Amino acid sequence: MTEKACKKCRLIVVGDVCPVCKDSELTKTWEGYILMANPKDSQIAGAIGAGAPGKYALKIKQ
Ligand SMILES: [Zn+2]
């Protein structure tokens, strides 16, 4: 199973559509990830723009 990262919100997605953005702009070229449990309470979440709990790519190569 290939994990892809959403280019818009950086969420790591298994499948072809980001469940947050409902968008299929995904990329396989990403590096590193962070787990976000409570985005509303996290400064990191604010920094990378994470709005929902999940796994987020740290670096996305376009
Ligand atoms: Zn997304």
N, CA, C, O and the ligand as a Tripos MOL2 file, in Angstrom:
@<TRIPOS>MOLECULE
protein
  249   247    63     0     0
PROTEIN
NO_CHARGES

@<TRIPOS>ATOM
      1 N           0.8480   -1.2010    0.0000 N.3       1 MET1
      2 CA          0.0000    0.0000    0.0000 C.3       1 MET1
      3 C           0.8860    1.2540    0.0000 C.2       1 MET1
      4 O           1.7970    1.3690    0.8200 O.2       1 MET1
      5 N           0.6300    2.1530   -0.8820 N.am      2 THR2
      6 CA          1.4540    3.3470   -0.9960 C.3       2 THR2
      7 C           0.8170    4.5120   -0.2480 C.2       2 THR2
      8 O          -0.3570    4.8330   -0.4260 O.2       2 THR2
      9 N           1.6260    5.1220    0.5840 N.am      3 GLU3
     10 CA          1.1390    6.3100    1.2730 C.3       3 GLU3
     11 C           1.5260    7.5390    0.4740 C.2       3 GLU3
     12 O           2.6790    7.7030    0.0750 O.2       3 GLU3
     13 N           0.5550    8.3900    0.2500 N.am      4 LYS4
     14 CA          0.8070    9.6180   -0.4910 C.3       4 LYS4
     15 C           0.4820   10.8100    0.3980 C.2       4 LYS4
     16 O          -0.2920   10.7020    1.3490 O.2       4 LYS4
     17 N           1.0800   11.9290    0.0770 N.am      5 ALA5
     18 CA          0.8340   13.1340    0.8540 C.3       5 ALA5
     19 C          -0.0090   14.1110    0.0470 C.2       5 ALA5
     20 O           0.2280   14.3250   -1.1420 O.2       5 ALA5
     21 N          -0.9910   14.6970    0.7110 N.am      6 CYS6
     22 CA         -1.8290   15.7190    0.0660 C.3       6 CYS6
     23 C          -1.0080   16.9800   -0.1240 C.2       6 CYS6
     24 O          -0.3810   17.4640    0.8180 O.2       6 CYS6
     25 N          -1.0070   17.5190   -1.3420 N.am      7 LYS7
     26 CA         -0.2200   18.7220   -1.6170 C.3       7 LYS7
     27 C          -0.8150   19.9510   -0.9340 C.2       7 LYS7
     28 O          -0.1120   20.9380   -0.7170 O.2       7 LYS7
     29 N          -2.0810   19.8980   -0.6010 N.am      8 LYS8
     30 CA         -2.7160   21.0670    0.0050 C.3       8 LYS8
     31 C          -2.5290   21.1070    1.5150 C.2       8 LYS8
     32 O          -2.1000   22.1230    2.0610 O.2       8 LYS8
     33 N          -2.8540   19.9900    2.2020 N.am      9 CYS9
     34 CA         -2.8100   20.0300    3.6620 C.3       9 CYS9
     35 C          -1.7100   19.1390    4.2410 C.2       9 CYS9
     36 O          -1.5160   19.1050    5.4560 O.2       9 CYS9
     37 N          -0.9900   18.4180    3.3750 N.am     10 ARG10
     38 CA          0.1290   17.5550    3.7810 C.3      10 ARG10
     39 C          -0.2940   16.3000    4.5170 C.2      10 ARG10
     40 O           0.5710   15.5620    4.9900 O.2      10 ARG10
     41 N          -1.5570   16.0290    4.6340 N.am     11 LEU11
     42 CA         -2.0090   14.8110    5.2770 C.3      11 LEU11
     43 C          -1.5140   13.5980    4.4920 C.2      11 LEU11
     44 O          -1.5660   13.5820    3.2620 O.2      11 LEU11
     45 N          -1.0290   12.5700    5.2200 N.am     12 ILE12
     46 CA         -0.6370   11.3300    4.5650 C.3      12 ILE12
     47 C          -1.8990   10.5240    4.3000 C.2      12 ILE12
     48 O          -2.6680   10.2220    5.2120 O.2      12 ILE12
     49 N          -2.0920   10.1870    3.0420 N.am     13 VAL13
     50 CA         -3.3270    9.5530    2.6080 C.3      13 VAL13
     51 C          -3.0260    8.1800    2.0240 C.2      13 VAL13
     52 O          -2.0910    8.0270    1.2380 O.2      13 VAL13
     53 N          -3.8190    7.1780    2.4080 N.am     14 VAL14
     54 CA         -3.7700    5.8880    1.7290 C.3      14 VAL14
     55 C          -5.0080    5.8270    0.8520 C.2      14 VAL14
     56 O          -6.1300    5.7210    1.3470 O.2      14 VAL14
     57 N          -4.7960    5.8940   -0.4370 N.am     15 GLY15
     58 CA         -5.9140    5.9710   -1.3590 C.3      15 GLY15
     59 C          -5.6510    7.0810   -2.3620 C.2      15 GLY15
     60 O          -4.5150    7.5350   -2.5020 O.2      15 GLY15
     61 N          -6.6720    7.5140   -3.0490 N.am     16 ASP16
     62 CA         -6.4710    8.4670   -4.1280 C.3      16 ASP16
     63 C          -7.0500    9.8440   -3.8560 C.2      16 ASP16
     64 O          -6.8490   10.7720   -4.6390 O.2      16 ASP16
     65 N          -7.7700    9.9810   -2.7490 N.am     17 VAL17
     66 CA         -8.3980   11.2650   -2.4500 C.3      17 VAL17
     67 C          -8.1180   11.6480   -1.0020 C.2      17 VAL17
     68 O          -8.2320   10.8120   -0.1050 O.2      17 VAL17
     69 N          -7.7540   12.9000   -0.7710 N.am     18 CYS18
     70 CA         -7.5520   13.3830    0.5870 C.3      18 CYS18
     71 C          -8.9020   13.5110    1.2770 C.2      18 CYS18
     72 O          -9.7900   14.1920    0.7620 O.2      18 CYS18
     73 N          -9.0800   12.8650    2.4450 N.am     19 PRO19
     74 CA        -10.3680   12.9260    3.1310 C.3      19 PRO19
     75 C         -10.6820   14.3070    3.6980 C.2      19 PRO19
     76 O         -11.8380   14.6090    3.9950 O.2      19 PRO19
     77 N          -9.6640   15.1400    3.8490 N.am     20 VAL20
     78 CA         -9.8780   16.4790    4.3930 C.3      20 VAL20
     79 C         -10.2440   17.4570    3.2850 C.2      20 VAL20
     80 O         -11.2360   18.1790    3.3890 O.2      20 VAL20
     81 N          -9.4470   17.4780    2.2310 N.am     21 CYS21
     82 CA         -9.6590   18.4430    1.1450 C.3      21 CYS21
     83 C         -10.6220   17.9150    0.0780 C.2      21 CYS21
     84 O         -11.1150   18.6810   -0.7510 O.2      21 CYS21
     85 N         -10.8870   16.6050    0.1010 N.am     22 LYS22
     86 CA        -11.6640   15.9730   -0.9780 C.3      22 LYS22
     87 C         -10.9970   16.2540   -2.3130 C.2      22 LYS22
     88 O         -11.6530   16.5300   -3.3170 O.2      22 LYS22
     89 N          -9.6760   16.1760   -2.2930 N.am     23 ASP23
     90 CA         -8.8990   16.5380   -3.4620 C.3      23 ASP23
     91 C          -7.9800   15.3850   -3.8350 C.2      23 ASP23
     92 O          -7.5460   14.6330   -2.9640 O.2      23 ASP23
     93 N          -7.6840   15.2420   -5.1020 N.am     24 SER24
     94 CA         -6.8200   14.1440   -5.5340 C.3      24 SER24
     95 C          -5.4150   14.6240   -5.8940 C.2      24 SER24
     96 O          -4.6670   13.9190   -6.5720 O.2      24 SER24
     97 N          -5.0620   15.8240   -5.4370 N.am     25 GLU25
     98 CA         -3.7080   16.3420   -5.6680 C.3      25 GLU25
     99 C          -2.7540   15.7400   -4.6440 C.2      25 GLU25
    100 O          -2.4020   16.3820   -3.6540 O.2      25 GLU25
    101 N          -2.3380   14.4920   -4.8940 N.am     26 LEU26
    102 CA         -1.4670   13.7950   -3.9600 C.3      26 LEU26
    103 C          -0.1130   13.5440   -4.5930 C.2      26 LEU26
    104 O           0.0130   13.4760   -5.8160 O.2      26 LEU26
    105 N           0.9060   13.4070   -3.7420 N.am     27 THR27
    106 CA          2.2320   13.1310   -4.2600 C.3      27 THR27
    107 C           2.8920   12.0000   -3.4810 C.2      27 THR27
    108 O           2.6910   11.8560   -2.2750 O.2      27 THR27
    109 N           3.6810   11.2040   -4.1910 N.am     28 LYS28
    110 CA          4.4010   10.1230   -3.5260 C.3      28 LYS28
    111 C           5.7560   10.6050   -3.0280 C.2      28 LYS28
    112 O           6.4300    9.8990   -2.2780 O.2      28 LYS28
    113 N           6.1510   11.7820   -3.4330 N.am     29 THR29
    114 CA          7.4850   12.2740   -3.0870 C.3      29 THR29
    115 C           7.4150   13.1950   -1.8740 C.2      29 THR29
    116 O           7.3740   14.4200   -1.9920 O.2      29 THR29
    117 N           7.4030   12.5610   -0.7050 N.am     30 TRP30
    118 CA          7.4170   13.3190    0.5320 C.3      30 TRP30
    119 C           8.4120   12.6670    1.4760 C.2      30 TRP30
    120 O           8.7880   11.5090    1.2950 O.2      30 TRP30
    121 N           8.8330   13.4170    2.4810 N.am     31 GLU31
    122 CA          9.8430   12.9180    3.4190 C.3      31 GLU31
    123 C           9.4550   13.2560    4.8460 C.2      31 GLU31
    124 O           9.1010   14.3910    5.1650 O.2      31 GLU31
    125 N           9.5280   12.2460    5.6930 N.am     32 GLY32
    126 CA          9.2950   12.4610    7.1220 C.3      32 GLY32
    127 C           7.8390   12.7640    7.4130 C.2      32 GLY32
    128 O           7.1000   13.2270    6.5440 O.2      32 GLY32
    129 N           7.4390   12.5000    8.6340 N.am     33 TYR33
    130 CA          6.0710   12.8380    8.9830 C.3      33 TYR33
    131 C           5.9580   13.1000   10.4840 C.2      33 TYR33
    132 O           6.8230   12.6950   11.2610 O.2      33 TYR33
    133 N           4.9160   13.7600   10.8690 N.am     34 ILE34
    134 CA          4.6080   13.9430   12.2750 C.3      34 ILE34
    135 C           3.1780   13.4940   12.5190 C.2      34 ILE34
    136 O           2.3110   13.6180   11.6530 O.2      34 ILE34
    137 N           2.9500   12.9720   13.7080 N.am     35 LEU35
    138 CA          1.6020   12.5580   14.0720 C.3      35 LEU35
    139 C           0.9260   13.6970   14.8270 C.2      35 LEU35
    140 O           1.4620   14.2200   15.8040 O.2      35 LEU35
    141 N          -0.2400   14.0630   14.3640 N.am     36 MET36
    142 CA         -0.9800   15.1620   14.9610 C.3      36 MET36
    143 C          -2.2250   14.6090   15.6330 C.2      36 MET36
    144 O          -3.1470   14.1460   14.9610 O.2      36 MET36
    145 N          -2.2520   14.6590   16.9720 N.am     37 ALA37
    146 CA         -3.4020   14.1030   17.6840 C.3      37 ALA37
    147 C          -4.4540   15.1730   17.9580 C.2      37 ALA37
    148 O          -5.6510   14.9460   17.7810 O.2      37 ALA37
    149 N          -3.9870   16.3400   18.3910 N.am     38 ASN38
    150 CA         -4.9150   17.4250   18.7210 C.3      38 ASN38
    151 C          -4.4840   18.7160   18.0290 C.2      38 ASN38
    152 O          -3.8620   19.5820   18.6450 O.2      38 ASN38
    153 N          -4.8180   18.8360   16.7580 N.am     39 PRO39
    154 CA         -4.3650   19.9950   15.9810 C.3      39 PRO39
    155 C          -4.7490   21.3310   16.6070 C.2      39 PRO39
    156 O          -4.0130   22.3090   16.4790 O.2      39 PRO39
    157 N          -5.8820   21.3770   17.2740 N.am     40 LYS40
    158 CA         -6.3340   22.6560   17.8130 C.3      40 LYS40
    159 C          -5.4500   23.1430   18.9530 C.2      40 LYS40
    160 O          -5.3730   24.3430   19.2180 O.2      40 LYS40
    161 N          -4.7710   22.1920   19.6380 N.am     41 ASP41
    162 CA         -3.9370   22.5580   20.7680 C.3      41 ASP41
    163 C          -2.4530   22.6030   20.4250 C.2      41 ASP41
    164 O          -1.6160   22.8530   21.2920 O.2      41 ASP41
    165 N          -2.1370   22.3620   19.1740 N.am     42 SER42
    166 CA         -0.7340   22.2000   18.8150 C.3      42 SER42
    167 C          -0.1860   23.4010   18.0610 C.2      42 SER42
    168 O          -0.7910   23.8880   17.1050 O.2      42 SER42
    169 N           0.9780   23.8710   18.5140 N.am     43 GLN43
    170 CA          1.6390   24.9660   17.8100 C.3      43 GLN43
    171 C           2.1930   24.4890   16.4810 C.2      43 GLN43
    172 O           2.2260   25.2360   15.5030 O.2      43 GLN43
    173 N           2.6330   23.2230   16.4530 N.am     44 ILE44
    174 CA          3.1590   22.6780   15.1940 C.3      44 ILE44
    175 C           2.0540   22.6320   14.1560 C.2      44 ILE44
    176 O           2.2770   22.9410   12.9860 O.2      44 ILE44
    177 N           0.8670   22.2470   14.5850 N.am     45 ALA45
    178 CA         -0.2630   22.1680   13.6640 C.3      45 ALA45
    179 C          -0.5220   23.5330   13.0330 C.2      45 ALA45
    180 O          -0.7800   23.6390   11.8330 O.2      45 ALA45
    181 N          -0.4510   24.5680   13.8570 N.am     46 GLY46
    182 CA         -0.6510   25.9060   13.3260 C.3      46 GLY46
    183 C           0.4340   26.2690   12.3290 C.2      46 GLY46
    184 O           0.1790   26.9280   11.3210 O.2      46 GLY46
    185 N           1.6610   25.8260   12.6290 N.am     47 ALA47
    186 CA          2.7940   26.1720   11.7780 C.3      47 ALA47
    187 C           2.6890   25.5240   10.4060 C.2      47 ALA47
    188 O           3.0560   26.1340    9.4020 O.2      47 ALA47
    189 N           2.1900   24.2930   10.3550 N.am     48 ILE48
    190 CA          2.1140   23.6340    9.0470 C.3      48 ILE48
    191 C           0.7080   23.6730    8.4830 C.2      48 ILE48
    192 O           0.4780   23.1920    7.3740 O.2      48 ILE48
    193 N          -0.2280   24.2290    9.2130 N.am     49 GLY49
    194 CA         -1.5740   24.3910    8.6880 C.3      49 GLY49
    195 C          -2.4270   23.1440    8.7880 C.2      49 GLY49
    196 O          -3.3500   22.9580    7.9940 O.2      49 GLY49
    197 N          -2.1300   22.2760    9.7640 N.am     50 ALA50
    198 CA         -2.9050   21.0490    9.9170 C.3      50 ALA50
    199 C          -4.2120   21.3400   10.6300 C.2      50 ALA50
    200 O          -4.2200   21.9810   11.6800 O.2      50 ALA50
    201 N          -5.3100   20.8750   10.0700 N.am     51 GLY51
    202 CA         -6.5990   21.1620   10.6660 C.3      51 GLY51
    203 C          -7.2840   19.9470   11.2380 C.2      51 GLY51
    204 O          -8.2560   20.0920   11.9790 O.2      51 GLY51
    205 N          -6.8170   18.7480   10.9230 N.am     52 ALA52
    206 CA         -7.4590   17.5250   11.3730 C.3      52 ALA52
    207 C          -6.4150   16.5730   11.9300 C.2      52 ALA52
    208 O          -5.2610   16.6080   11.5030 O.2      52 ALA52
    209 N          -6.8010   15.7150   12.8850 N.am     53 PRO53
    210 CA         -5.8600   14.7330   13.4160 C.3      53 PRO53
    211 C          -5.3890   13.7920   12.3150 C.2      53 PRO53
    212 O          -6.1370   13.4780   11.3890 O.2      53 PRO53
    213 N          -4.1420   13.3480   12.4270 N.am     54 GLY54
    214 CA         -3.6360   12.4160   11.4280 C.3      54 GLY54
    215 C          -2.1340   12.5060   11.3070 C.2      54 GLY54
    216 O          -1.4550   13.0630   12.1700 O.2      54 GLY54
    217 N          -1.6340   11.9630   10.2470 N.am     55 LYS55
    218 CA         -0.1980   11.9000    9.9870 C.3      55 LYS55
    219 C           0.1030   12.8990    8.8850 C.2      55 LYS55
    220 O          -0.5260   12.8690    7.8270 O.2      55 LYS55
    221 N           1.0570   13.7790    9.1240 N.am     56 TYR56
    222 CA          1.3440   14.8270    8.1530 C.3      56 TYR56
    223 C           2.7810   14.7790    7.6690 C.2      56 TYR56
    224 O           3.7000   14.5690    8.4600 O.2      56 TYR56
    225 N           2.9760   14.9680    6.3940 N.am     57 ALA57
    226 CA          4.3130   14.9840    5.8140 C.3      57 ALA57
    227 C           5.0490   16.2480    6.2470 C.2      57 ALA57
    228 O           4.4720   17.3340    6.2970 O.2      57 ALA57
    229 N           6.3380   16.0860    6.5580 N.am     58 LEU58
    230 CA          7.1320   17.2520    6.9200 C.3      58 LEU58
    231 C           7.6210   17.9860    5.6790 C.2      58 LEU58
    232 O           7.6490   19.2150    5.6340 O.2      58 LEU58
    233 N           8.0000   17.2170    4.6900 N.am     59 LYS59
    234 CA          8.5580   17.8290    3.4890 C.3      59 LYS59
    235 C           7.9090   17.2360    2.2470 C.2      59 LYS59
    236 O           7.8510   16.0160    2.0910 O.2      59 LYS59
    237 N           7.4310   18.0870    1.3780 N.am     60 ILE60
    238 CA          6.8360   17.6330    0.1240 C.3      60 ILE60
    239 C           7.6620   18.1650   -1.0320 C.2      60 ILE60
    240 O           7.9210   19.3640   -1.1400 O.2      60 ILE60
    241 N           8.0690   17.2400   -1.8930 N.am     61 LYS61
    242 CA          8.8210   17.6360   -3.0920 C.3      61 LYS61
    243 C           7.8330   17.7700   -4.2330 C.2      61 LYS61
    244 O           7.0990   16.8300   -4.5410 O.2      61 LYS61
    245 N           7.8120   18.9000   -4.8400 N.am     62 GLN62
    246 CA          6.8350   19.1400   -5.9040 C.3      62 GLN62
    247 C           7.1780   18.3850   -7.1850 C.2      62 GLN62
    248 O           6.4510   18.4840   -8.1730 O.2      62 GLN62
    249 ZN         -5.6080   17.4990    1.9230 Zn       63 ZN63
@<TRIPOS>BOND
     1     1     2 1
     2     2     3 1
     3     3     4 2
     4     3     5 am
     5     5     6 1
     6     6     7 1
     7     7     8 2
     8     7     9 am
     9     9    10 1
    10    10    11 1
    11    11    12 2
    12    11    13 am
    13    13    14 1
    14    14    15 1
    15    15    16 2
    16    15    17 am
    17    17    18 1
    18    18    19 1
    19    19    20 2
    20    19    21 am
    21    21    22 1
    22    22    23 1
    23    23    24 2
    24    23    25 am
    25    25    26 1
    26    26    27 1
    27    27    28 2
    28    27    29 am
    29    29    30 1
    30    30    31 1
    31    31    32 2
    32    31    33 am
    33    33    34 1
    34    34    35 1
    35    35    36 2
    36    35    37 am
    37    37    38 1
    38    38    39 1
    39    39    40 2
    40    39    41 am
    41    41    42 1
    42    42    43 1
    43    43    44 2
    44    43    45 am
    45    45    46 1
    46    46    47 1
    47    47    48 2
    48    47    49 am
    49    49    50 1
    50    50    51 1
    51    51    52 2
    52    51    53 am
    53    53    54 1
    54    54    55 1
    55    55    56 2
    56    55    57 am
    57    57    58 1
    58    58    59 1
    59    59    60 2
    60    59    61 am
    61    61    62 1
    62    62    63 1
    63    63    64 2
    64    63    65 am
    65    65    66 1
    66    66    67 1
    67    67    68 2
    68    67    69 am
    69    69    70 1
    70    70    71 1
    71    71    72 2
    72    71    73 am
    73    73    74 1
    74    74    75 1
    75    75    76 2
    76    75    77 am
    77    77    78 1
    78    78    79 1
    79    79    80 2
    80    79    81 am
    81    81    82 1
    82    82    83 1
    83    83    84 2
    84    83    85 am
    85    85    86 1
    86    86    87 1
    87    87    88 2
    88    87    89 am
    89    89    90 1
    90    90    91 1
    91    91    92 2
    92    91    93 am
    93    93    94 1
    94    94    95 1
    95    95    96 2
    96    95    97 am
    97    97    98 1
    98    98    99 1
    99    99   100 2
   100    99   101 am
   101   101   102 1
   102   102   103 1
   103   103   104 2
   104   103   105 am
   105   105   106 1
   106   106   107 1
   107   107   108 2
   108   107   109 am
   109   109   110 1
   110   110   111 1
   111   111   112 2
   112   111   113 am
   113   113   114 1
   114   114   115 1
   115   115   116 2
   116   115   117 am
   117   117   118 1
   118   118   119 1
   119   119   120 2
   120   119   121 am
   121   121   122 1
   122   122   123 1
   123   123   124 2
   124   123   125 am
   125   125   126 1
   126   126   127 1
   127   127   128 2
   128   127   129 am
   129   129   130 1
   130   130   131 1
   131   131   132 2
   132   131   133 am
   133   133   134 1
   134   134   135 1
   135   135   136 2
   136   135   137 am
   137   137   138 1
   138   138   139 1
   139   139   140 2
   140   139   141 am
   141   141   142 1
   142   142   143 1
   143   143   144 2
   144   143   145 am
   145   145   146 1
   146   146   147 1
   147   147   148 2
   148   147   149 am
   149   149   150 1
   150   150   151 1
   151   151   152 2
   152   151   153 am
   153   153   154 1
   154   154   155 1
   155   155   156 2
   156   155   157 am
   157   157   158 1
   158   158   159 1
   159   159   160 2
   160   159   161 am
   161   161   162 1
   162   162   163 1
   163   163   164 2
   164   163   165 am
   165   165   166 1
   166   166   167 1
   167   167   168 2
   168   167   169 am
   169   169   170 1
   170   170   171 1
   171   171   172 2
   172   171   173 am
   173   173   174 1
   174   174   175 1
   175   175   176 2
   176   175   177 am
   177   177   178 1
   178   178   179 1
   179   179   180 2
   180   179   181 am
   181   181   182 1
   182   182   183 1
   183   183   184 2
   184   183   185 am
   185   185   186 1
   186   186   187 1
   187   187   188 2
   188   187   189 am
   189   189   190 1
   190   190   191 1
   191   191   192 2
   192   191   193 am
   193   193   194 1
   194   194   195 1
   195   195   196 2
   196   195   197 am
   197   197   198 1
   198   198   199 1
   199   199   200 2
   200   199   201 am
   201   201   202 1
   202   202   203 1
   203   203   204 2
   204   203   205 am
   205   205   206 1
   206   206   207 1
   207   207   208 2
   208   207   209 am
   209   209   210 1
   210   210   211 1
   211   211   212 2
   212   211   213 am
   213   213   214 1
   214   214   215 1
   215   215   216 2
   216   215   217 am
   217   217   218 1
   218   218   219 1
   219   219   220 2
   220   219   221 am
   221   221   222 1
   222   222   223 1
   223   223   224 2
   224   223   225 am
   225   225   226 1
   226   226   227 1
   227   227   228 2
   228   227   229 am
   229   229   230 1
   230   230   231 1
   231   231   232 2
   232   231   233 am
   233   233   234 1
   234   234   235 1
   235   235   236 2
   236   235   237 am
   237   237   238 1
   238   238   239 1
   239   239   240 2
   240   239   241 am
   241   241   242 1
   242   242   243 1
   243   243   244 2
   244   243   245 am
   245   245   246 1
   246   246   247 1
   247   247   248 2
@<TRIPOS>SUBSTRUCTURE
     1 MET1         2 RESIDUE 1 A MET
     2 THR2         6 RESIDUE 1 A THR
     3 GLU3        10 RESIDUE 1 A GLU
     4 LYS4        14 RESIDUE 1 A LYS
     5 ALA5        18 RESIDUE 1 A ALA
     6 CYS6        22 RESIDUE 1 A CYS
     7 LYS7        26 RESIDUE 1 A LYS
     8 LYS8        30 RESIDUE 1 A LYS
     9 CYS9        34 RESIDUE 1 A CYS
    10 ARG10       38 RESIDUE 1 A ARG
    11 LEU11       42 RESIDUE 1 A LEU
    12 ILE12       46 RESIDUE 1 A ILE
    13 VAL13       50 RESIDUE 1 A VAL
    14 VAL14       54 RESIDUE 1 A VAL
    15 GLY15       58 RESIDUE 1 A GLY
    16 ASP16       62 RESIDUE 1 A ASP
    17 VAL17       66 RESIDUE 1 A VAL
    18 CYS18       70 RESIDUE 1 A CYS
    19 PRO19       74 RESIDUE 1 A PRO
    20 VAL20       78 RESIDUE 1 A VAL
    21 CYS21       82 RESIDUE 1 A CYS
    22 LYS22       86 RESIDUE 1 A LYS
    23 ASP23       90 RESIDUE 1 A ASP
    24 SER24       94 RESIDUE 1 A SER
    25 GLU25       98 RESIDUE 1 A GLU
    26 LEU26      102 RESIDUE 1 A LEU
    27 THR27      106 RESIDUE 1 A THR
    28 LYS28      110 RESIDUE 1 A LYS
    29 THR29      114 RESIDUE 1 A THR
    30 TRP30      118 RESIDUE 1 A TRP
    31 GLU31      122 RESIDUE 1 A GLU
    32 GLY32      126 RESIDUE 1 A GLY
    33 TYR33      130 RESIDUE 1 A TYR
    34 ILE34      134 RESIDUE 1 A ILE
    35 LEU35      138 RESIDUE 1 A LEU
    36 MET36      142 RESIDUE 1 A MET
    37 ALA37      146 RESIDUE 1 A ALA
    38 ASN38      150 RESIDUE 1 A ASN
    39 PRO39      154 RESIDUE 1 A PRO
    40 LYS40      158 RESIDUE 1 A LYS
    41 ASP41      162 RESIDUE 1 A ASP
    42 SER42      166 RESIDUE 1 A SER
    43 GLN43      170 RESIDUE 1 A GLN
    44 ILE44      174 RESIDUE 1 A ILE
    45 ALA45      178 RESIDUE 1 A ALA
    46 GLY46      182 RESIDUE 1 A GLY
    47 ALA47      186 RESIDUE 1 A ALA
    48 ILE48      190 RESIDUE 1 A ILE
    49 GLY49      194 RESIDUE 1 A GLY
    50 ALA50      198 RESIDUE 1 A ALA
    51 GLY51      202 RESIDUE 1 A GLY
    52 ALA52      206 RESIDUE 1 A ALA
    53 PRO53      210 RESIDUE 1 A PRO
    54 GLY54      214 RESIDUE 1 A GLY
    55 LYS55      218 RESIDUE 1 A LYS
    56 TYR56      222 RESIDUE 1 A TYR
    57 ALA57      226 RESIDUE 1 A ALA
    58 LEU58      230 RESIDUE 1 A LEU
    59 LYS59      234 RESIDUE 1 A LYS
    60 ILE60      238 RESIDUE 1 A ILE
    61 LYS61      242 RESIDUE 1 A LYS
    62 GLN62      246 RESIDUE 1 A GLN
    63 ZN63       249 GROUP 0 **** ****
